[in-house]
Amino acid sequence: MSENVVHLHKPTDPPSPHTAPTVLTVVPDTPPARPVPLWVRSGRAIKTGVTHERTKSTVQTVARHSLYTLNGGRIVTRRAWDGRTGSRYERMIRAAEAAGNLEAAEEWEERLQRFRAARHHRRMDLLHSPVEAAKGVAVGAGMSIGVLVALGVIMAISTGNVGDVITPLTATIDFIALLIRIVQIVWGPALTIGPFLALLALWSVGRKQQAAPNWALPANVRNGEGEPITPSIVVKALRDLGVPALARAIKEMGDAGASMLGPIRIAGCGVEVDVTLPSGVATNEVQGKRRKLAENLTRHEHEVFITIPEAARTVRLWIADSGALDEPIGPSPLVTDETLTANYKTGRAPWGQDLRGDAAELSVYQRHLLVTGLSNQGKTAALRALALWLALDRTVQFWIADLKGVGDWAPFDGIAKVLIEGPSDSHCIQATEMVEDAVEEMNRRIEAVRKDPSIVFPPLIVLVDEAQKAFMCPAKGEDGRPYGGAKATSRYFMAVREIHNQGRAVDVLMWQGTQDPTDQNLPKLVREGAHTRASLVVGTESQAEMALGAKAVNAGAAPHLLRQGLDKGTLVVASDGIAIPAGQSSITVRTHFIDDEPAAEIAARAKALRDGVATLHAIDRDEERDPLADVAAVIGDAARMRTDEVLKRLHALDTAVYREWNNVRLKRLLEEHGEEPKKSHGVMVVRRDDVARALANRDADGSTSAAE
């Protein structure tokens, strides 16, 4: 490390002649920066102060409360003016004329005439009131003095003192003098405080009405957070909807646009109001702008529902409280009440709650059922909740085909007489044959009723979950007829149609659950044969019409506007088996979710009511299984599947064979055929291609061995 030596004294030795002279270069100093002008610094300081959040907040607060007082005075003045003049009636007349309601205009004109006549009568009375008031004061004073003197005479007689005659009169005069002194003392402070109290009262009126510009209001009010629905808010939302005829009519009504509105009623977790539209405005013009109306009301689109009641030119708005629809509803009565029973004919299944928060109960008596929607939105849960309730009626029989095959319907083992579980084409074939057997049972019952009309058969529910698989099944029978399809040659399609046509007469009912409806996987004749049609969220309005029918969608049913993933279990239902408000063709129901464990407990209660049902599984458990083929079957069309999901499906496919299987056993199976599970995103999965390769290798090895 080098060190710098600083010499404190001048060197005395002469410089060596061989030493080169030191040359000093003088570098001029950097010129100092020019000072910032005072006006620039002042401007920056002012800008910083003006734009500071604290300054903005202070300005907003001062402006808000000042305008509360100013506009509160304007509101009080207007109320006083309305009370003393006929301006209120004139506004109502203009509003009724703008809305095209001439009867209401005539009624308000009659009220105006009565008001003017009563006002004239009061003014004429004022001409005579001073004389009458003077007479009243004189008579009152004379009577008061007479009473006091009479009281004094009574006191004088009682005490024997003549001076007591004027004692009551003197006491009254002293009391009046005391009141005058009190007024003299209070009058000065009252004159000082009175204006402040008046300003406070005006401020209170303005604050209650939020009478300030939007920029000056608090942030939560500007954002609409917690903002209650009032007539003025609804009218403003309708005015700004972008319908020219509606906006023009509301402007012509002046401040009386609220005359379009019926009373705002509390309805469950929101409010409901009927809006009578002015002449020239159609109901579908408002229906088509649901999102904009919701945003004008400071709500999300899914929090506003628009339906068409019976009254002409009227729309009914149901507006939820902010965030209320994101809160779960309570548990099903099936879970909380172990004494609950069912009755197929007279009972109603506790399915969930409507938007008002009232219980939504469904009658299933002689009604075919269709539940549809996108995948993983609660279709199976909604179907299973109805079936679990109905299972508590011991007379009801079930034939069930679960073409998903993951064990959702396993609790019905021991309740259903037929239980098919699996996603393969062979399961679809068995489901078709089950429905065809139901057709034969229906025909047998019909023939028996013809011979003896007094015969009563037990209800038979033929339930197919994931019915789109049956419609899309490509397999063909020995006669060449396809099992799936939407034509008259389709075995499944024709069997369902026959049950729809005649089944309800002998209590053979078809319940179907299907995904993502199209004309291919849910033919028109089948979906229109269901008496109760319910839809979870679907992708498009055309799918909503397939699910519920064009009439229901045109009247406001909108399952395509539900939120995928967020509105799970929310159904739009079109049925005469559920209470629907008058004039509407559908109702929105938030269904109760019953998890697997409570479902098993309810099923156990149902089994206890029955004598014991031997469930027939379409695949014989005694036959020798092919585990590798079963793995391929449960994977289906999926490119990969988690190993725990594969095991769950194998267990549902055949509980007796695969009850003890685990990840190790599944891995050993694949390793025996040269494959093994692999990881995908850190999770063990089984790939469809690996299983197909293992099957191909096994078949090739078998062919080679046979040739040898």
C-alpha positions, 0 to 999 in steps of 0.5 A: 500500500503506497503512502502519500508523504506531506512535507511541512517545510520547504526543501533546502536542497537545490533541485538536480539539474537532471530533474525535469521541471514540474509543469502546473496546469491551471484548470479553471473552476466550474462556473457555479449553477445559476440560481433558480429564480424565486418565481420558479421555486414559488411556483413549484412550492405552490404546485406541490401544495395544491396537488398534495393529497392532504390539500385535495382531501381538505378542499373536498371536505370543505366543498362537500360540507359547504355545499351540503348547507347550501343545497340543503337550504335549496331543498328546504326552500323547494319543499316549502314552495311545493307545500305552499303552491301547486308546483308539485301537482303541475310536475306530476301532470307533466310526468303523466303526460310524458309517460302517456298516462292521460288518466293519471294526468286528469287525476292530478289535475283534479287534485290541483283544482282541489288544492287551489280551492282550499288555498283560496278558502284559507286566504279568505279566512285570513281577512276575518281572522284579525277581528276574530283574534282580537275578540278571542283575546279580549274574551280570554283575558276577561275570563282569566281575570274573572277566574283569578278573582273568584279564586281569590274570593274563595281564598279570602273567605277561607283565611278571613283576610280580605287581601287574599282576594288579589293574591292569585292575580298578583301571583299570575302577574309575577309569573308573567314577569318571570317569563319576561325576564327569562326571555330577556336573558335567553334572547341574546344568546338565542339570536347568536346561536339561532343562525348556527342551529339553522345552518346545522339543520340545513347541513343535515338535510343536504348531507342526508340527500348527498347534495354535493357534486360527485367529486366532493363526495367520500370515496365509498359514496362515489364508488357506490359502495353500500349505496342504497337504491332510491327512486332518484338513483333508479330514474337516473340509471334509466335516464342514462341507459342510452335509450333516446325515447326513454331519456327524452321522456324522463327529461320532460317529466322534470324531477318527477321521473320517479312517477314511473316507479312502483314502490321499492320493496325489500326482496331477500338480499336486495330490492325489487321495483316495477318500472312502467315505461313511457310510451314509445319505449319497449321492454326489450330495449331495457332488457338488452342493456342489463350490464349498463343498467347494473353499472348505472346502479353501481352494481355488477351485471349478475346483481341485477335481474330484469323480468317482465311482469303481467302489466303491459309496458312494465319491467321488474328490476331485482337489484341485489345488495352489493356482494350479497350473491357471493355469500353462500346460502345455508345447508339443505334441510335434508342435512339439518333435519333428520326427521324430514320425509318425502312424498312423491305426489304431494311433497316438494323437494327443498332445492334451495333459495330464490333471490328473495331468500325464500325457500325454493321447493320443487314438485317432481310429481309426474314431471320429466326433468332436464338439468343442463349447463357447462361442466363443473358448475353443480349439475350433478349436485343439483340432480342428486339433491332432488334424488336424495329427497325423493329417496326418502319416499320408500315407494319410489324406484330408481334406475340410474346411469352415471356416465361420468362414473366417478362415484357421485351416485355411489350412495344409491347403491342399495337404493337404485335397482339399476346403477350403471357407473362409467364413461365408456361406450359400453356404459353408454350402451348399457344406459341405452338398454336401461332406458329401453327397458324402462320403455318396456316397463312403461308399456307393460304398465299402460297395458295393465291400466287399460285392463284395470284403471284402478291399478297404481304403480310405484313411481319409477325415476329413470335418471341419466347423468351426463346424457350427452355421452349417450347422445354422442355414442358412436356404437351400433347394435347388431341390427346396425342401428346407432345407440347415439345420435339425434335421428329417428334411428337412434336407440337412446333418442327414441327411447327417451322420446317414448318415455316423454310421450307416455311415461308420466301417465304411469309414473315412469319419469325421465330425469337427465343431466347434460353438459353444454347443450347443442342440437347434437348432444341434446336434440330439440324434441328431447329437451322440449319434452321435459316439464321442468327445465333448469339451466346452470351457466351456459355459454351463449344466449342460443344455448340458453334458449336450448336449455329453457326455451325461447319464451323463457329467455325472451321474458328475461331468463338469462343463464348465459349471464351467470358467472362461470365458476362463481355462480356454481349451483345457481339455476334458472328454472322454468317449470310449473312445479315451482312457485314463480312470481306472477307474470314471469316464466322462470325463477333463479334458484341458488341450490343447496350443496350436499357434499358426499359425506352428508349425501351418504348419511341421507342415503343411509336414512333412505335405505333404512326406510326400505326393505332392502334393494339388491342393486343390479350393476350393469357390469357383472362383478364376478367376471374377470376384469382387465385392469389395464383396459379399465384404466384406459376406459376411465381415462377416456378422452383425457390426455392425462389424468391424476393418479388419485383421480384414476383410482377414484374412477376405478373404485367407482367402476368396480368397488369389489375389485379395486377397493384395495388399489393404491398408487403403488398397485397402479404403478406396478400395473403399468410397469408390468407392461413397460410404462409407468406414471409420470409427473406433470407440474409436480403431480403424478399422472397417468397419460392416455398415450402410455396406457394405449402403448401398453395395451398395444404392446400387450396385444402384440406380445399375445399375438407373437406368443400365439404364432409361436 
